[in-house]
Amino acid sequence: MERFFLELEPPAAVMTSWPHVVVVGGGFAGLKVCHALARQPVRVTLIDKRNFNLFQPLLYQVASGLVSEADVASPLRQMVGDAPNIQILLGEVVAIDPEACQVVLNGQHLGYDQLILATGSGSTYFGREEWRSLAPPMKILEHADEIRRRLLMALEEAEQTRDPSQRAFLQTVVVVGAGPAGCELAGSLIELMQRAVQRDFKQLRRQDCRVVLVDPVDRVLPTMAPVLSEAAAAYLRAAGVDMRLGLKVEGIAPGRVCLSGAAGEIELEAATICWTAGVRASRLGRLLSDQTGCPIDRSGRLVVEPDFSVPGHPEIRAVGDLCSFAHTPNGSPLPGMAGPAVQAGEWVARDILARLRGQTIQPFRWLDLGSMAVIGPWYAVADLRGLHLTGLVGWVVWALAHLAFIPDTENRIALFSKWMWQIATRQRTALLITGRPDQHLGVDVGLFRAPRPTA
Ligand SMILES: Cc1cc2nc3c(=O)[nH]c(=O)nc-3n(C[C@H](O)[C@H](O)[C@H](O)COP(=O)(O)OP(=O)(O)OC[C@H]3O[C@@H](n4cnc5c(N)ncnc54)[C@H](O)[C@@H]3O)c2cc1C
């Protein structure tokens, strides 16, 4: 069995006796595990299918052209590659053999003494996978790029369109999901469209820019205090976002979203449709559940023990969005947020090191730092364990918290300067249409767009 680093030279003699910890996923939780295990007496292999750590909370800023991809992503080798006891392998773990204590990536079997799964979550369309290409989610960098590309292409096409109703269609965006990600995206898109249209386009009218925010729940930010939901809704409404709450998505077709609610059915027409509604744990959850019998919840998360291990397999732990960890006496799971993922990652690393020393540590306790959402320039709402902040104060707390959380100093500086530049000038620097050959206006393939629905 492969029990050492996949390197040409065997590891330094002392390392050969150290236990091998394999960490799958270099997101919030996995990266924290690595930071805590760096330069400790363990051999760590970090496996990720991407070569970077992504700061998902700011994806909406990439989608709306406020910052660029590299501002919210940091190469993993830059983050932890210099630790002598950590090796990073690029690859997707496609299988786990709990009996042989091996994971499979790139056609190779890699043995472990301890396995930490931190593969996060993806988006779900609740069984309607055919909606995915029509309404891209916002989970990875490419999704944010695609949303930006679709929106900017629609505005470019609107600028060349003579038919006013077609122009209005091209200037309409529907955002499905009024949680933090949906509200942040809607607020940022309406601001982008109105500013860009007013200043940079000659034919488009600001009042035709329309962002529609849709959710089956009757208030935005439903996990926050009602007073914050009201404040966020009031801000979004004043900014021009059309709120369609209490309405469920029944169907999505090219350029069309069908909704139903107490008042009946509604159809919306929009050139750009985005999906921020459903979250589903990474498929390694189900895979491991099938092999070990570990229960999974409705979102596909592994229901783990108090030390984040999989029942019957103390050597396998799951942390972050992949796990369902009961943190209250009535069994409420930790929320799928960055804070719990980071704290769990650090606790598991400390627990592994303590056990190696024959010690135990205090049980895991989540320190709830609260939640927040930025709705517009200088405007955020924050729910800090009962302390409710809105407006500029909320924005300052939001900005400081996010800058503190960003794992890379260079990105911290870049983001701060771009936010300040945008607030001072209302200009966005990352409004590039990139990604696919069909984007080149008038070159080879010209404009491509799914046809507007006919009544
Ligand atoms: C748009 C958006 C906005 C958000 N905003 C906030 C916010 O404001 N505040 C907040 O607290 N939380 C927010 N979240 C949630 C937060 O980002 C997640 O809870 C957090 O990322 C979970 O961390 P994780 O380490 O479990 O997974 P992730 O950070 O998602 O990392 C998972 C890693 O595993 C890798 N991976 C996946 N499968 C495999 C495989 N099979 N093999 C190898 N590697 C694999 C991925 O490439 C990725 O690097 C937001 C999420 C999104 C999508």
The ligand as a Gaussian input file, in Angstrom:
#p B3LYP/6-31G(d) Opt

LIG

0 1
 C      -22.147000      32.258000      -3.617000
 C      -21.839000      31.858000      -2.198000
 C      -21.796000      32.828000      -1.211000
 C      -21.507000      32.472000       0.121000
 N      -21.465000      33.458000       1.062000
 C      -21.132000      33.135000       2.329000
 C      -20.999000      34.154000       3.319000
 O      -21.205000      35.345000       3.041000
 N      -20.635000      33.778000       4.586000
 C      -20.391000      32.462000       4.903000
 O      -20.048000      32.177000       6.051000
 N      -20.525000      31.474000       3.991000
 C      -20.875000      31.778000       2.717000
 N      -20.996000      30.788000       1.776000
 C      -20.830000      29.384000       2.185000
 C      -19.359000      29.005000       2.302000
 O      -18.654000      29.423000       1.164000
 C      -19.279000      27.495000       2.477000
 O      -19.992000      27.143000       3.624000
 C      -17.825000      27.050000       2.599000
 O      -17.148000      27.270000       1.388000
 C      -17.734000      25.577000       2.973000
 O      -16.376000      25.250000       3.085000
 P      -15.851000      23.788000       2.741000
 O      -14.401000      23.782000       3.089000
 O      -16.731000      22.775000       3.350000
 O      -16.040000      23.644000       1.163000
 P      -15.455000      24.523000      -0.019000
 O      -14.940000      25.811000       0.456000
 O      -16.539000      24.546000      -1.052000
 O      -14.216000      23.669000      -0.558000
 C      -14.377000      22.409000      -1.122000
 C      -13.118000      22.076000      -1.910000
 O      -13.139000      20.694000      -2.248000
 C      -12.704000      20.527000      -3.582000
 N      -13.285000      19.268000      -4.052000
 C      -14.612000      18.971000      -4.177000
 N      -14.760000      17.684000      -4.553000
 C      -13.523000      17.166000      -4.667000
 C      -13.030000      15.885000      -5.022000
 N      -13.840000      14.863000      -5.290000
 N      -11.697000      15.693000      -5.059000
 C      -10.847000      16.717000      -4.775000
 N      -11.257000      17.941000      -4.415000
 C      -12.577000      18.166000      -4.358000
 C      -13.203000      21.773000      -4.290000
 O      -12.449000      22.028000      -5.464000
 C      -13.009000      22.841000      -3.208000
 O      -11.739000      23.443000      -3.302000
 C      -21.273000      31.107000       0.457000
 C      -21.316000      30.135000      -0.548000
 C      -21.587000      30.501000      -1.862000
 C      -21.620000      29.457000      -2.937000

